[in-house]
Amino acid sequence: MSREDARNRHDFTNIIGLFSVVTLLTFQGALSQRVKVEPEVMSYPSQAVNLRCAFTDPGGIQLTQVSWIYEPKEGERLNIAVYHPTFGASYPTSPLKGRVRFTTEPPSLSNPSIQISDVKMTDEGKYICEYATYPSGNEQGVTSLVMLAKPRNSASGVTVIASTVAAGAKPVAVARCESADGRPAAQIAWVTAVNGNATSATTAGADNTVTVSSQYMLVPTAADNGKDISCLVSHRTQGKPESFLMKLAIEYPPQVTIVGYDNNWYMGRTNVALTCQATANPIPTTITWKTMTGQMPDTVQVKENVLTVLKVDEQANTTFVCEVKNRLGTGKDQVTVMVRGTRLPVKGPATSGVIGGLIGVVLLLAIIGSVVVLVRKKRNQHNRDGPPKYKPPPPKKQQTTTSSSSDRLNTSRDPVERKDGSVEHLYYAPQDAEPSTDLDACSDEEYNRVAEELRYAGAPSGWDEPRLNEVPPLYANQYKPNDYHDNEEDHPPAAGATRGESFVSQAMFV
């Protein structure tokens, strides 16, 4: 039990100690914030730089002395400037003696800023403004002086020989990029489509400068020749990265290809040619045509990389070889020609072309058909909206003698023959439930005269309406006032008239 209690007391002591350390650091951080300085100041060589310092809100704290301390990246801390309200300013021996001073004269504890003139690259480091106070002790603020030096940037390609396809081929440098005598160190990046890797190295220069070098490593092949590669250099003194565009220079022996043989060299064919195409780096120096038999046909003409057969005969039935040389070696290609007795049939258009043509024709016909249908439809619609182009046939005459008055109203006369030989149909449209006058009693001469008058009349719907107290001339010899009665039983029709024949009343002249 006692052993467990001892372990618990030990853990509690550790917790208390850790809490005390955290509290002390927090308290010191809060105190150090009262010394106001700039975190970082940048300068170029030979310039003058100001390092500012101030103690804010001293309250009940008494400021007794202020000191500036220089802390280089390598070496010991050195006092470079001290001010005491009673003893004044002092500049101890240091590499900055004679180039450092307080900005105000006389100095003050509230504003002990300093100025360093003719700044050198070796002046880079930390500068500490430290106050001696009572009763809280020393308080300080730290400013980092960063010296800037614009580097000299350059890049260049490296000419290499293409590696053969063999196991164990090692990468070589194909491009180099350098940023010399800069401060701080520059950053170098590569942009390219080839598959390689970059290596970098940093070297300290004079006056605390830095030189950064980078190489792009690659297993070179002939396919990589001429491809783009760019070096990008970034530095704090540059507004944007500086870019260097280069072309890879990969040397390789000639790679040769013969083109122009279509497998249709027949007897008597003229002016057929073979072309020797070659790629190489460096460029080829010689191009040679020959045959496997060693005998060049008499009908062959050679001009640089083109071999022309003026007229195909049996001698052209051989193997032609093209050899190309450059500084690194020789490349060659060959074509075996088979002379035919007759010409091969010319190939027709491709199936895809035929299908495409058919589809085009079908689409064209469909468009034309659609246009024709639309035009006809529009024309028919116009015809329906206009007057009729024909006359409807007359209704058939009712033969029954027992038909009603409405049946009698729907009957029509026989067609009338005009003087010119044409036939005219007269249609009657009396209102429902009205009596009609017998028209059968009219003579043919009078009927034809009335029909002609109606044909050239201005009213298309019927005869002109007469006054109610007048009798139409056509029926003047037949009309009697007492003939019109509502009861047909009291006044039977005239002799010779039947119940089923047509009749027209006075009210129908509308």
C-alpha positions, 0 to 999 in steps of 0.5 A: 500500500505504501509503495502505491502511495509513493508512486502516486506522490511521484506522479503528482510531483511530475504534474506540478513540475510540468505545470510550473514550466508551462506557466513560466514559459507563458509568463515570459512570452507575455513579458517578451511581447512588450518589446516590439521589433520587426520579425524580419528585415531584408537588405541588399549589400552596400545599403543602410538598414534600420532595426527598430525597437520599443518597450510598450506599456512599461506600467510600474516597471523601471527601465534601466538599460537597453542593449543590441546583441548580434548573433551570427549563424555561426559564432558567438553572440556579440554586443554591438550597441549599449545605452544607459540613461546615466552613462550614455551610448557605447559601441563595443568592439565587433565586426559592425563597429563604425557602421552601427549607431542609434538613430536618435541623438541622444538615444532614449530607452523608449526608442533605442532603434539602430542603423547599420550602414554599408551592409555586408553579406556577412552581417546576416543573422539575428539582432536582439534588442534586450531591456534590463528592467526592475523588478521583472528582469531582462526582456527582449525582442529578436529581428532577423536580418536577411541579406539578399543577393540576386543570383546569376541564372543560366542553363544549357543542354548536354549532347549525349549519345543514345544508349543501345537497348541493353540491360544496365543502361545508366542515366546521364546528364542531358541538361544543366541549370545553375543559379550562382552567387545568390542569397538566399539559395535559389530553387530550381525545377524542371519541366519536360515530357521525357522520363528522367530525374533531377539532382541538385547541389549547393555550394557556398560562395564568396561573401556568404553567397550560395550557388545552386546547380541542378542536372537532369538525368536520363537514359537517352534514346533516339526518340528523345532527340529534339524534345523540349525541356525547361529549367525554372529558377525561383528566387526572392529577388525575382518577381516570377521564376526565370525560365530557360527552354532547351532542346534535348540533343541526343546523337544516334546513327541513321534510321532508314526507311524506303517508301514508294513501293505499292506492290503493283509494278507491272511490265511497261509501267513508267516512272515509278520511284523509291524514296530513302527516308533517314533520320539521324543526329548528326545529319547523314553524310552519304546516301548510297543505292545498290542492289543485292545482286550488285548490278543496277538495272539500266532503266534506273536513275538515282538522284540523291535519296530518290531511285526512279525506274524509268520503265519496268522490265525484268531487270527491275525484279530485284532487291533495292538497298539504301545505305545512309551513313553519319559520324556514328555509324550506318543505317540501311533498309531494303525493298524486294520488287516483284514485277508483274505481267499485268496490272492489278485491278484498281481497287474500288472505293472503300465500303465506308465511302459507298455506305456514306454515299448511299446514306447521303442520297437517302437523306437528300431524297427524304428532304425533297419528299418532305418539301413536296409534302409540305408544298402540297399540304399548303396548296390543299389548305389554300384550296379549302379556304377559297370558293368551291371549284365545282357545283354539287349535284341537285337533290333527287326529286321526291316521287311520293305524293304523301310527303310532308311539306318539308319534303316538298321544300327539298325537291328541285327542278330538272336541269335547265338548258341554256341557249348556248347549250350549257346546263344550269341547275336551280337550287331552292332553299326555302325556310322550314315550315313555309308553304311554297308556290307551284313552279311547274306551271311556269313556261320553259321560256319564262323559266330560262329568262329568270335563270339568266337574270339570277346568274348575272344578279349581284346577290349570290344567295337568291333572288332579290327580295320584292316588296311584300305587296308586290307579286313577282312578274313570273307568277303574276298570272297565277297568284291570287291573294286568297290562294295562300292560306294556312289550311290546305284542306279548305283550299286545295291546290289548283288543278294539275298540281300534285302534292309532291311537286315543288312550290315557292311562297312569297316569303321565300324571296329573300 
